[in-house]
Amino acid sequence: MLGSADGLLDAATAPSQEIFDQAYLADQKSDDPERFRAIGWCRGFLCSVIFEVRHDAVGEFYHFVTAWKATREEAQSYAENI
């Protein structure tokens, strides 16, 4: 499930969800807290999103931390791996 624990997405995170609707590249960025980076397309731009996988009584959800337009290095990595 993407978004908040209750399944709702706010205006800031909704565009970032688009990355997960198509092919994307993901890797782990840190261990504590455990954070991941996803690189993919969002509203016509190649973007990077940092997110955490969290759990609550309902199940697993993604907590979005930040997003930005992909750097040249991230775009190259995406092109080489997708």
Steps between C-alpha positions, in 0.01 A plus 500: 500500500633844416450815701389543856386234744136562416567459127453866410757699304542872548576745217875493570541122479245414232729589206781290650272196503508506118856364511365170635237471226762409237856365472728650764844439649528463879795471736562533873639835615539451877454243773386710794235594424466259211450723195477424132537702182281442197579653160221518246268717295263745667294756308736492203822533701750238609495534880654352812296434812627407846253291698475276804300179523297516820253270672193564708194304613360505145817382328793635302512847345752736339591821682636754251793706632599716202509512120700686235574503128749219432865599470707407194650209693158375606368534142798301370446228761131482408581476129756223558275290723145540370 
